[in-house]
Amino acid sequence: MISSFFNQGKRRFEDLSEQEILALAISSEEDDARIYHAYADGLRADYPDSAKVFEEMADEENTHRRWLIDLHKKKFGDEIPLIRRTHIQGYFQRKPDWLVRPLSIEKTRKMAEEMELQAQNFYEHALKRTRDADTRRLLGDLAAAEAVHSSLAHRLGLKYVPESVADSERAREHRQFILTFVQPGLAGLMDGSVSTLAPIFAAAFATGDTWQTFLVGLSASVGAGISMGFTEVASDDGVISGRGSPIKRGLAAGIMTALGGLGHALPYLIPDFWTATGIAFVVVVIELLAITWIQHRYMETPWLRAGFQVALGGALVFAAGVLIGSA
């Protein structure tokens, strides 16, 4: 019932004529060729070798389209009915390439293999719906071709992207992830976790009021997050440095800065002062350990050096906040 409501105005695949099946196959091959060209365009600047893979896959789809058009002209003439995937109930859909960006190497290859498997299933079902010998022969050939092409991304990858190039592309992709997300996020987390220690604990020990302390922590965290985010966006457009989108970096820095401060501000929603302060202290330790782990994991900083730097900075700021608040 619900399915029929959402599929109003769509045709069932079983109701398509032989001409309509050919028309659907033609439009599907055209769409897939465009998608592969879009993948190639999205990868060409950073991964030229992998871009060649999808250019050749687009050429394969265009070849299939020409075969189908030739058969349609032979059997039904030059007028091809306008029928697309969106017109058919339950027919597989392709995501627009802008919905899957930014494109990563492995994700794009997996999507290509999935596309070929779906195309194979289509031709196998279409083969059961036709009786004409020429049509059955072509649909059968295309089903067999798609079965082979399901590994085409892998085979072309071996041709254009040998293991040494693939390793280089993966390293470049990992480096871009670190530059765009990890570095600004880590800077924000350190700034939010460490710089807000002094005002939050100073307010706590100066007032003894958990609610006032929470308000100070909330304002300091949100203000620092906004400041860090805008600073990151304005400091570098990423074109020359290669650090990626300033908006993404700004969001990473701003969000992590706010979270770093809110982590030890939220415990002061607890009315009891010493309970709130004890939990806040534990949260600070967890935050500093997280910063140490991120530095070691992504920035390849040795454990001892990362731990010493983070612990020393955090301890000094914490002590300053307590001393100022107790004075």
C-alpha positions in Angstrom: 0.0 0.0 0.0 2.7 2.5 1.1 5.0 1.3 -1.8 2.2 1.9 -4.4 1.6 5.4 -3.0 5.2 6.4 -3.4 5.4 4.7 -6.9 2.4 6.5 -8.4 3.1 7.4 -12.0 6.0 4.9 -12.3 6.0 1.9 -14.7 6.6 -1.6 -13.6 9.6 -3.2 -15.3 7.5 -6.2 -16.2 5.2 -4.0 -18.2 7.9 -2.5 -20.5 8.0 -3.4 -24.2 11.1 -4.6 -25.9 11.6 -1.1 -27.4 11.2 0.5 -24.0 13.7 -2.0 -22.4 16.3 -1.0 -25.1 15.5 2.7 -24.5 16.0 2.2 -20.7 19.3 0.5 -21.3 20.5 3.3 -23.6 19.7 6.0 -21.0 21.3 4.0 -18.2 24.5 3.6 -20.2 24.5 7.3 -20.9 24.0 8.1 -17.2 26.8 5.7 -16.1 29.2 7.2 -18.7 28.5 10.7 -17.3 29.0 9.5 -13.7 32.4 7.9 -14.6 33.5 11.1 -16.4 32.5 13.0 -13.2 34.5 10.6 -11.1 37.5 11.1 -13.4 37.1 14.9 -13.2 36.9 14.8 -9.4 40.0 12.7 -9.1 42.2 14.2 -11.9 43.8 17.0 -10.0 45.0 14.9 -7.1 45.0 11.3 -8.5 45.6 11.5 -12.2 46.4 7.8 -12.5 43.1 6.7 -11.0 41.3 9.3 -13.1 42.5 7.3 -16.2 40.7 4.3 -14.8 37.3 6.0 -14.8 37.9 7.7 -18.2 38.3 4.2 -19.7 35.3 2.9 -17.9 33.3 5.8 -19.3 34.5 4.8 -22.8 33.3 1.3 -22.1 29.8 2.6 -21.3 29.7 4.7 -24.4 30.6 1.7 -26.5 27.7 -0.3 -25.0 25.4 2.7 -25.7 26.3 2.7 -29.3 25.6 -1.0 -29.6 22.2 -0.5 -28.1 21.4 2.4 -30.3 22.4 0.5 -33.5 20.1 -2.3 -32.5 17.3 0.1 -31.7 17.7 1.8 -35.1 17.7 -1.6 -36.9 14.5 -2.8 -35.1 12.5 0.3 -34.2 14.0 3.2 -36.1 15.6 6.5 -35.1 13.0 7.7 -32.5 14.1 6.4 -29.1 11.5 6.7 -26.3 12.4 8.9 -23.4 12.5 6.5 -20.4 14.9 6.7 -17.5 15.6 4.9 -14.2 13.4 7.3 -12.3 10.4 6.2 -14.3 10.6 2.6 -13.2 9.3 1.1 -9.9 12.1 -0.4 -7.8 14.8 0.3 -10.4 18.2 1.0 -9.0 19.2 4.6 -8.7 22.6 6.3 -8.9 23.7 8.9 -6.5 24.7 12.2 -8.1 28.5 12.5 -7.8 28.2 15.7 -5.7 26.5 13.7 -3.0 29.5 11.4 -2.6 32.2 14.1 -2.7 34.9 14.4 -1.6 35.9 11.4 -3.6 38.3 9.0 -2.0 40.2 6.4 -4.1 38.8 3.2 -2.5 35.2 4.5 -2.1 35.1 5.5 -5.7 36.3 2.2 -7.0 33.9 0.3 -4.8 31.0 2.4 -6.1 32.1 1.7 -9.7 32.1 -2.1 -9.0 28.6 -1.8 -7.5 27.4 0.1 -10.5 28.6 -2.7 -12.8 27.0 -5.4 -10.7 23.6 -3.5 -10.8 24.0 -3.2 -14.6 24.6 -6.9 -14.9 21.4 -7.7 -12.9 19.5 -5.3 -15.2 20.6 -7.1 -18.3 19.9 -10.5 -16.9 16.3 -9.5 -16.0 15.9 -7.8 -19.4 17.0 -10.9 -21.1 14.1 -12.8 -19.6 11.6 -10.2 -21.0 12.6 -10.4 -24.7 12.1 -13.0 -27.4 13.8 -11.5 -30.4 17.0 -13.3 -31.3 19.1 -10.2 -32.0 17.9 -8.4 -28.8 18.5 -11.5 -26.7 22.0 -11.9 -28.1 23.0 -8.3 -27.4 21.5 -8.3 -23.9 23.2 -11.5 -23.1 26.5 -10.2 -24.4 26.1 -7.0 -22.3 25.2 -9.1 -19.2 28.3 -11.1 -19.7 30.4 -7.9 -20.3 29.0 -6.4 -17.1 29.9 -9.5 -15.2 33.5 -9.1 -16.3 33.3 -5.3 -15.9 32.4 -5.7 -12.2 36.1 -6.1 -11.7 37.0 -3.6 -14.3 38.0 -0.9 -11.8 40.3 -3.4 -10.2 41.8 -4.5 -13.6 42.2 -1.0 -14.9 43.7 -0.1 -11.5 46.4 -2.7 -12.1 47.0 -1.2 -15.5 47.1 2.5 -14.6 47.7 2.4 -10.9 50.3 -0.2 -9.9 50.9 -0.9 -6.3 53.6 1.8 -6.0 51.3 4.5 -7.4 48.4 3.2 -5.3 50.5 3.5 -2.2 51.5 7.0 -3.2 47.9 8.0 -3.7 46.8 6.5 -0.4 49.6 8.4 1.4 48.5 11.6 -0.4 44.9 11.1 0.6 45.9 10.4 4.2 48.1 13.5 4.3 45.2 15.6 3.0 42.9 14.2 5.7 45.4 15.2 8.3 45.9 18.7 6.9 42.2 19.4 6.5 40.7 17.8 9.5 43.2 16.4 12.0 45.6 19.4 12.4 42.9 22.1 12.8 40.8 19.8 14.9 43.7 18.9 17.2 44.7 22.6 17.5 41.1 23.4 18.4 40.9 20.6 21.0 44.1 21.6 22.6 43.0 25.3 22.7 39.6 24.5 24.0 40.8 22.0 26.6 43.8 23.9 27.9 43.0 27.5 27.5 39.6 27.3 29.2 41.0 25.5 32.2 42.1 28.8 33.8 38.8 30.8 33.5 36.6 27.8 34.5 38.6 26.7 37.6 39.3 30.3 38.5 35.5 31.0 38.5 34.9 27.8 40.4 37.2 28.5 43.2 36.5 32.2 43.3 32.7 31.8 43.5 32.0 28.3 44.8 28.9 28.5 42.7 28.5 25.7 40.2 25.9 27.5 38.0 28.0 30.6 37.6 31.0 28.4 36.9 29.0 26.6 34.2 28.0 29.9 32.6 31.6 31.1 32.5 32.7 27.7 31.0 29.9 27.8 28.4 30.7 31.3 27.3 34.4 30.7 27.2 34.0 27.5 25.2 31.5 28.8 22.6 33.4 32.1 22.3 36.7 30.3 21.8 35.1 27.9 19.2 33.8 30.8 17.2 37.1 32.6 17.4 39.1 29.6 16.4 36.8 28.7 13.6 36.9 32.2 12.0 40.6 32.5 12.5 41.2 29.2 10.7 39.0 30.2 7.8 40.6 33.6 7.4 44.2 32.5 7.9 44.6 30.3 4.8 42.5 29.7 1.8 44.3 26.3 1.3 45.2 27.0 -2.4 49.0 27.4 -1.9 49.4 25.5 1.3 47.4 22.5 0.0 45.6 22.3 3.4 42.2 21.9 1.8 38.9 23.8 2.2 39.0 26.6 4.7 35.4 26.0 5.6 36.1 22.4 6.5 39.2 23.4 8.5 37.2 26.1 10.2 34.4 23.8 11.2 36.9 21.2 12.5 38.8 23.8 14.6 35.7 25.6 15.9 33.7 22.5 16.8 36.7 20.8 18.6 37.6 24.0 20.4 34.0 24.3 21.8 33.9 20.6 22.7 37.3 20.8 24.5 36.0 23.5 26.8 32.5 22.1 27.3 33.9 18.8 28.4 35.0 20.2 31.8 32.3 22.9 32.0 29.3 20.5 31.8 30.1 18.8 35.2 29.3 22.1 36.9 25.6 21.5 36.1 25.8 19.3 39.1 24.8 21.4 42.2 27.4 20.0 44.6 30.6 21.9 44.2 33.2 19.3 45.1 31.4 16.5 43.1 31.3 18.8 40.1 34.9 19.8 40.5 36.1 16.2 40.9 34.3 15.1 37.8 35.6 18.1 35.9 39.1 17.2 36.9 38.6 13.6 35.6 37.3 14.9 32.3 40.4 17.1 32.0 42.6 14.1 32.4 40.6 12.2 29.7 40.8 15.2 27.4 44.6 15.5 27.8 45.0 11.7 27.2 42.9 12.0 24.0 45.1 14.9 22.8 48.2 12.8 23.5 46.8 9.8 21.6 45.8 12.0 18.6 49.3 13.5 18.5 50.9 10.1 18.6 48.4 8.5 16.2 48.2 11.1 13.5 51.2 13.5 14.0 53.6 10.6 14.8 54.8 12.4 18.0 56.5 9.9 20.4 54.3 9.0 23.4 56.6 10.4 26.1 57.1 13.7 24.3 53.4 14.2 23.5 52.4 13.2 27.0 54.9 15.6 28.6 54.0 18.5 26.4 50.3 18.1 27.0 50.5 17.3 30.7 52.9 20.2 31.4 50.8 22.7 29.6 47.6 21.5 31.2 49.0 21.4 34.7 50.4 25.0 34.4 47.1 26.4 33.1 45.1 24.4 35.7 47.3 25.6 38.5 47.0 29.2 37.3 43.3 29.0 37.3 43.1 27.5 40.9 45.6 30.0 42.3 43.9 33.0 40.7 40.4 31.8 41.8 41.6 31.1 45.4 43.4 34.4 45.8 
